[in-house]
Amino acid sequence: MVRKILTIASVVLLFAVKPAHADILFEGYAKILSGDQHIGYVISRYEFDAKKKNFISTYFLKTGKGPSEVTESVRAIADAELTPISYEYTTLAGKDIKTIDAKFKAGTMIAAIKNNGKVQRIEKKIPKGTFLSTFLVYLMLKSKDGLRSETNYEYQAIAEEDASIQKGQALVGKEEIFNGFKTLKILNTFKDVKFLSYVNDRGEVLGTNAMAQGISTELVANPADATNGQSYSATILKTLFGAIPEGKANMISRAKEVKAAEAAAPAPTKQMGVPAGQGIMIKAQPNKVEEKKGN
């Protein structure tokens, strides 16, 4: 449920390691807040494998400390039309561990759900148009209306944490400024939970807010801003993502890099010149002659 609130988004991973050759569409770190308290982070990456024509969503989430620590990970694959192919889900809450390994074929989902060692196998028909919830924003971008203000997007998606099919609704509001950036505010309802997402025109989620739960997230430019004060396992991240994500493929990080480059640029000199249309143009002025009154 925590991941659903975040909309973008652990333990010993039991599944295959991510392939190395795919174009990264988005990658970023977000800090998770309860009120003003920093309680965790989420790392999210979206890719497109041009050779296989597949979308890939990978994320890792961590909240809490000690006995209350919760970690969660997902690796989901869909085809070029975002029809589900497979996903692997893992969560660890205290000593409780749960994994789901699901595959899709000919409109049917076959999944093995392992909960503290007990295995349940399910098989269910998937209605046409149903997708994995992690790809919601990309489905909206690919829809006939695209991602634009004043639109209503009703959908049916698979909740990765329990392999259930749920109805949802995304109401896209007007353009708003979020942390200095232009975004569209989206009110999403899924599994009877309402939350806001602030999304730019590229489909990058810059922040979320689950009002009733008091949980929010903010995409940050530096990974340390999200992971600071939180437990962190390089081994787990390398296993899940193939390498520790840099978190630079997003608007927040790019904007900070541009600002830093501008600040570090040397001031124009005579040798360097000044850019066309800039600088101060000084024309020669005649010497001023003081007027004398009378003779």
C-alpha positions, -999 to +999 in steps of 0.1 A: +000+000+000+029+024+007+040+020-029+006+028-042+006+061-023+039+070-039+027+060-074+062+052-086+072+031-065+145-050-006+156-080+009+174-108-008+161-108-044+151-142-058+148-132-094+168-125-125+192-096-127+182-067-149+195-067-185+222-042-192+212-027-226+181-005-224+175+032-228+168+049-195+136+071-198+136+082-162+157+075-131+155+093-098+156+092-060+127+105-039+126+111-002+095+099+017+081+122+043+055+117+071+045+153+078+079+170+080+098+138+091+120+121+066+111+084+070+125+067+039+133+068+002+123+053-031+145+047-062+127+044-095+138+037-130+119+034-163+136+020-194+128+010-230+145-020-246+145-011-283+157-045-294+129-064-275+104-035-278+098-038-240+092-013-213+109-020-179+100-005-145+123-011-116+120+004-081+132-001-046+115+014-016+125+016+021+107+031+051+111+029+089+140+017+110+148-014+131+117-036+137+094-012+118+116-012+087+098-021+055+115-027+021+098-033-012+110-039-047+094-045-081+107-053-116+080-052-142+081-058-180+055-048-206+055-048-243+055-017-266+017-013-260+023-017-223+005-051-222+019-070-192+046-096-198+059-104-163+067-089-129+085-098-097+076-083-064+094-087-030+086-071+004+101-075+038+083-061+069+101-071+101+105-109+098+076-113+073+087-118+037+065-120+006+073-126-030+052-127-062+065-141-095+039-134-122+039-141-159+013-132-186+004-152-217-027-151-240-047-129-217-040-150-186-019-142-155-001-171-138+015-162-105+032-179-076+027-160-043+051-170-015+042-157+020+066-167+048+074-199+030+038-208+021+032-209-016-001-201-034-005-204-071-031-184-089-043-183-125-067-156-137-080-141-169-069-105-175-095-082-192-083-065-223-066-031-216-055-041-181-019-031-173+006-032-145-001-001-122+035+009-122+031+020-159+001+043-153+018+075-164+031+060-196-004+046-204-017+082-200+010+096-222+001+070-249-037+075-246-056+094-274-058+125-252-022+122-239-012+138-207-030+172-206-050+193-182-087+189-176-089+152-186-104+121-168-086+088-172-104+057-160-085+025-160-081-011-147-047-021-134-030-049-116-018-041-081+016-056-080+017-062-042-012-087-043-017-096-080-053-083-078-071-064-106-084-030-094-103-001-110-088+033-108-093+069-119-069+097-127-082+132-128-058+156-144-061+191-131-046+224-142-010+233-145+007+241-111+042+250-099+057+223-078+091+231-062+097+257-089+088+235-119+057+234-141+036+203-135+001+189-139-016+180-106-033+146-109-058+132-084-055+095-085-078+070-068-067+033-066-077+006-042-099+032-024-069+054-017-068+090-030-035+108-036-020+136-056+008+134-081+027+163-096+038+152-131+057+171-158+050+169-196+075+140-199+056+119-174+082+124-146+066+123-111+082+152-092+062+146-060+031+129-044+009+136-015-015+111+002-035+136+022-054+111+044-022+092+054+000+123+058+026+107+035+043+126+007+073+122-016+097+147-033+121+139-062+156+151-053+186+160-073+211+142-052+207+106-040+221+115-006+192+139+000+169+108-002+190+082+016+205+104+043+199+089+077+184+058+062+198+023+060+213+016+026+225-016+009+247-013-021+246-050-026+208-051-029+207-021-053+234-037-075+214-069-076+182-052-085+194-024-109+226-040-122+246-011-107+239+016-081+215+041-098+230+075-103+195+092-102+204+118-129+179+110-156+152+134-145+143+171-146+153+179-111+189+166-115+193+181-149+182+216-137+207+214-108+236+204-132+228+233-155+227+258-126+260+245-113+276+248-147+264+284-151+277+293-117+311+277-125+315+294-159+342+321-159+332+357-163+336+371-199+370+387-205+383+408-234+400+378-248+369+356-245+346+383-257+309+385-248+280+367-263+262+385-292+236+409-280+249+410-244+273+433-225+274+470-225+279+490-257+300+522-250+300+549-277+327+576-278+316+607-261+328+642-270+348+660-243+325+681-222+332+718-223+322+739-193+301+768-204+312+802-192+286+828-184+294+861-198+329+871-211 
